[in-house]
Amino acid sequence: MTGMNNKIDRKRRKEGTLKKQFNFGRVDEEVMKRWDNNKTALENFALMGLQYSNKFECDNKKALNKLGMEAKPVDLTLPKEVKAKDRGINAHLQQYTKALIIKYKDDYEKMKMDHKLNFYQKTAGELEKLCNKYTVLYGHPLMGDVYKQQQQQKEKEEKEEQERLEKEKQRLEQEKLEKERLEKEKLEKAAAAAQKKTTTPTAASTKKVVSKKATTTTTPTTEATEVKKVVKKTPTTTTKKISKK
């Protein structure tokens, strides 16, 4: 059996079935037109202004000198450089990084020390690269409901603080106005008291004069009333006596 296999292998080698096939891609049409099969590959490349290999930089000049011809460069339409696509993260690593980011945010030293969540035992630098890649590809995990709640709470606190400051400002303004009003009233009272002091002596003298006149005028009236009373009382007593008789 071994002999038969060796014969088959030799036969395949002879037929060229084991030759490695190379795929050089699509060749430019102008290069195909200008290619001369009677010339060597190096001469064809030199005539079209192309470089055969980095190892044979000086060979193009030698080939042109040998042919006694000048190079006519070919205008090739080169394909645009395609940027290498960044590979994503598998589902298992996504859960791994997501849990670490939610718990520690961007504290990679603490991530490194967590033996339960960081079960791959990655270093701080590796975790930083992984977390940055995750946030670029899939977004920050805290940008969901938790982040929204934190933002809403923060906005609410800022609004309450602003309202408190406005109320405090209004209170201070009211206190200032009240203070000014009280000072104004105090000054007005002081001015009124000073004005009264200047007018009080004349008023007291007039009161004394009036009181003296009143006493002089009232005394005769009292005596007259007493006389009248006596006069009135006396006839009544006499009449009573006569009736008794």
Secondary structure per residue as TSV (DSSP state, phi and psi in degrees):
chain	resnum	aa	ss	phi	psi
A	1	M	-	360.0	-37.8
A	2	T	H	-64.8	-37.7
A	3	G	H	-64.3	-41.5
A	4	M	H	-61.5	-42.4
A	5	N	H	-63.7	-40.0
A	6	N	H	-63.7	-39.3
A	7	K	H	-63.5	-41.8
A	8	I	H	-62.9	-43.4
A	9	D	H	-62.2	-42.1
A	10	R	H	-63.5	-40.6
A	11	K	H	-62.8	-41.8
A	12	R	H	-65.6	-38.9
A	13	R	H	-63.9	-40.5
A	14	K	H	-64.8	-42.8
A	15	E	H	-71.6	-17.9
A	16	G	T	84.2	18.8
A	17	T	T	-71.5	-22.3
A	18	L	T	-93.5	5.3
A	19	K	-	-68.8	141.8
A	20	K	-	-78.3	130.4
A	21	Q	-	-96.7	131.0
A	22	F	-	-107.0	141.5
A	23	N	-	-115.2	107.9
A	24	F	-	-88.5	3.9
A	25	G	-	83.4	-169.2
A	26	R	-	-79.7	130.6
A	27	V	-	-94.6	140.8
A	28	D	-	-63.7	143.6
A	29	E	H	-64.7	-40.5
A	30	E	H	-65.4	-36.6
A	31	V	H	-64.8	-40.4
A	32	M	H	-64.1	-38.4
A	33	K	H	-68.4	-42.3
A	34	R	H	-85.0	-3.0
A	35	W	-	-73.1	129.1
A	36	D	-	-111.1	117.1
A	37	N	T	-70.3	-18.3
A	38	N	T	-78.2	-15.2
A	39	K	S	-103.0	162.1
A	40	T	-	-76.4	165.4
A	41	A	H	-62.3	-39.1
A	42	L	H	-63.5	-40.9
A	43	E	H	-67.2	-40.2
A	44	N	H	-62.8	-43.7
A	45	F	H	-64.0	-40.8
A	46	A	H	-65.7	-39.8
A	47	L	H	-67.7	-30.7
A	48	M	T	-91.7	3.8
A	49	G	T	74.7	22.7
A	50	L	-	-105.9	154.8
A	51	Q	-	-100.2	126.4
A	52	Y	S	-69.6	-45.7
A	53	S	-	-159.9	155.6
A	54	N	G	-65.9	-21.8
A	55	K	G	-78.2	-22.4
A	56	F	G	-115.0	57.6
A	57	E	T	-68.7	-39.2
A	58	C	T	-82.7	-12.5
A	59	D	H	-69.8	-26.8
A	60	N	H	-60.9	-44.6
A	61	K	H	-63.9	-41.4
A	62	K	H	-62.2	-42.9
A	63	A	H	-66.2	-40.2
A	64	L	H	-67.1	-39.7
A	65	N	H	-64.0	-37.2
A	66	K	H	-67.1	-39.8
A	67	L	H	-79.7	-23.1
A	68	G	T	70.7	34.8
A	69	M	-	-129.0	162.4
A	70	E	-	-103.7	149.3
A	71	A	-	-77.4	138.5
A	72	K	-	-117.3	98.1
A	73	P	-	-60.6	147.8
A	74	V	-	-96.8	136.9
A	75	D	-	-85.2	100.9
A	76	L	-	-94.9	140.3
A	77	T	-	-92.5	93.9
A	78	L	-	-77.7	141.9
A	79	P	-	-70.5	150.3
A	80	K	-	-69.1	148.7
A	81	E	-	-70.8	127.2
A	82	V	-	-96.8	126.3
A	83	K	-	-71.5	140.2
A	84	A	-	-68.2	131.4
A	85	K	-	-74.5	136.6
A	86	D	-	-78.3	124.6
A	87	R	-	-70.0	143.5
A	88	G	-	-79.8	-170.9
A	89	I	-	-112.7	137.0
A	90	N	-	-69.5	165.9
A	91	A	H	-60.5	-37.3
A	92	H	H	-65.2	-44.8
A	93	L	H	-68.0	-30.7
A	94	Q	H	-61.9	-46.6
A	95	Q	H	-64.3	-38.2
A	96	Y	H	-61.2	-50.3
A	97	T	H	-71.9	-37.3
A	98	K	H	-60.8	-45.2
A	99	A	H	-62.4	-40.0
A	100	L	H	-67.5	-41.4
A	101	I	H	-66.8	-42.0
A	102	I	H	-62.6	-38.5
A	103	K	H	-80.4	-42.0
A	104	Y	H	-115.5	-3.3
A	105	K	T	56.6	-103.7
A	106	D	T	-120.9	22.4
A	107	D	-	-90.8	89.5
A	108	Y	H	-75.4	-23.7
A	109	E	H	-67.5	-41.7
A	110	K	H	-69.2	-36.1
A	111	M	H	-57.9	-43.6
A	112	K	H	-61.8	-36.0
A	113	M	H	-82.2	-11.7
A	114	D	-	-81.1	104.5
A	115	H	T	-78.0	-18.9
A	116	K	T	-80.1	-51.2
A	117	L	T	-78.5	-40.0
A	118	N	-	-89.9	63.3
A	119	F	T	-74.9	-12.8
A	120	Y	T	-82.9	-6.6
A	121	Q	-	54.7	48.4
A	122	K	-	-79.3	153.7
A	123	T	-	-79.8	171.0
A	124	A	H	-62.4	-39.9
A	125	G	H	-65.4	-42.3
A	126	E	H	-65.5	-40.7
A	127	L	H	-65.1	-38.2
A	128	E	H	-62.7	-45.3
A	129	K	H	-62.9	-43.3
A	130	L	H	-65.2	-43.8
A	131	C	H	-66.7	-40.5
A	132	N	H	-63.6	-40.9
A	133	K	H	-64.5	-40.4
A	134	Y	H	-63.2	-45.2
A	135	T	H	-66.9	-33.6
A	136	V	H	-69.2	-43.3
A	137	L	H	-80.3	-41.5
A	138	Y	H	-119.5	-1.8
A	139	G	-	86.7	161.5
A	140	H	-	-74.9	131.1
A	141	P	G	-66.0	-24.9
A	142	L	G	-82.9	1.8
A	143	M	G	-81.3	3.4
A	144	G	S	-87.6	-137.5
A	145	D	H	-64.5	-39.6
A	146	V	H	-63.3	-45.1
A	147	Y	H	-64.8	-40.6
A	148	K	H	-62.6	-42.7
A	149	Q	H	-61.9	-42.1
A	150	Q	H	-62.8	-41.8
A	151	Q	H	-65.3	-42.5
A	152	Q	H	-63.3	-42.5
A	153	Q	H	-62.7	-41.4
A	154	K	H	-64.7	-44.1
A	155	E	H	-63.8	-39.0
A	156	K	H	-63.4	-44.9
A	157	E	H	-63.2	-40.8
A	158	E	H	-64.4	-40.4
A	159	K	H	-65.1	-43.5
A	160	E	H	-62.8	-40.9
A	161	E	H	-63.3	-39.8
A	162	Q	H	-66.4	-42.6
A	163	E	H	-62.9	-40.4
A	164	R	H	-63.1	-41.8
A	165	L	H	-65.2	-38.8
A	166	E	H	-65.8	-41.7
A	167	K	H	-63.7	-41.4
A	168	E	H	-62.5	-39.2
A	169	K	H	-65.6	-43.6
A	170	Q	H	-63.2	-40.8
A	171	R	H	-62.5	-43.2
A	172	L	H	-64.3	-38.4
A	173	E	H	-65.3	-42.0
A	174	Q	H	-63.8	-41.8
A	175	E	H	-62.4	-38.6
A	176	K	H	-65.2	-44.4
A	177	L	H	-64.0	-41.0
A	178	E	H	-64.2	-40.9
A	179	K	H	-62.9	-43.8
A	180	E	H	-63.0	-39.9
A	181	R	H	-64.2	-43.0
A	182	L	H	-64.5	-40.8
A	183	E	H	-63.2	-39.6
A	184	K	H	-64.3	-43.8
A	185	E	H	-62.7	-41.2
A	186	K	H	-60.3	-44.3
A	187	L	H	-64.7	-39.6
A	188	E	H	-64.5	-40.9
A	189	K	H	-64.7	-42.6
A	190	A	H	-62.4	-40.7
A	191	A	H	-65.5	-41.0
A	192	A	H	-65.6	-39.2
A	193	A	H	-65.6	-40.1
A	194	A	H	-64.9	-37.4
A	195	Q	H	-67.6	-36.5
A	196	K	H	-65.8	-38.9
A	197	K	H	-61.1	-34.9
A	198	T	H	-72.5	-27.9
A	199	T	H	-96.2	-12.3
A	200	T	H	-68.4	-38.1
A	201	P	H	-60.8	-44.2
A	202	T	H	-62.9	-38.4
A	203	A	H	-68.1	-38.0
A	204	A	H	-68.5	-40.8
A	205	S	H	-64.9	-40.0
A	206	T	H	-65.5	-36.3
A	207	K	H	-65.9	-40.2
A	208	K	H	-64.4	-42.2
A	209	V	H	-62.8	-44.5
A	210	V	H	-63.6	-39.7
A	211	S	H	-66.4	-37.2
A	212	K	H	-65.0	-44.0
A	213	K	H	-62.0	-38.5
A	214	A	H	-65.7	-36.9
A	215	T	H	-70.5	-38.1
A	216	T	H	-69.1	-34.8
A	217	T	H	-79.3	-26.4
A	218	T	H	-83.3	-25.4
A	219	T	H	-65.7	-43.9
A	220	P	H	-63.2	-34.5
A	221	T	H	-64.9	-37.9
A	222	T	H	-66.7	-41.2
A	223	E	H	-63.8	-40.6
A	224	A	H	-63.2	-39.5
A	225	T	H	-67.6	-36.5
A	226	E	H	-65.9	-40.8
A	227	V	H	-63.2	-44.4
A	228	K	H	-60.4	-41.6
A	229	K	H	-62.2	-41.2
A	230	V	H	-65.2	-42.5
A	231	V	H	-64.2	-41.0
A	232	K	H	-69.8	-37.6
A	233	K	H	-71.0	-34.4
A	234	T	H	-63.9	-42.7
A	235	P	H	-63.7	-32.7
A	236	T	H	-65.1	-38.6
A	237	T	H	-67.8	-38.6
A	238	T	H	-67.2	-40.6
A	239	T	H	-64.7	-37.0
A	240	K	H	-65.5	-41.4
A	241	K	H	-62.9	-44.0
A	242	I	H	-62.8	-39.0
A	243	S	H	-68.1	-36.7
A	244	K	H	-64.8	-38.3
A	245	K	-	-64.1	360.0
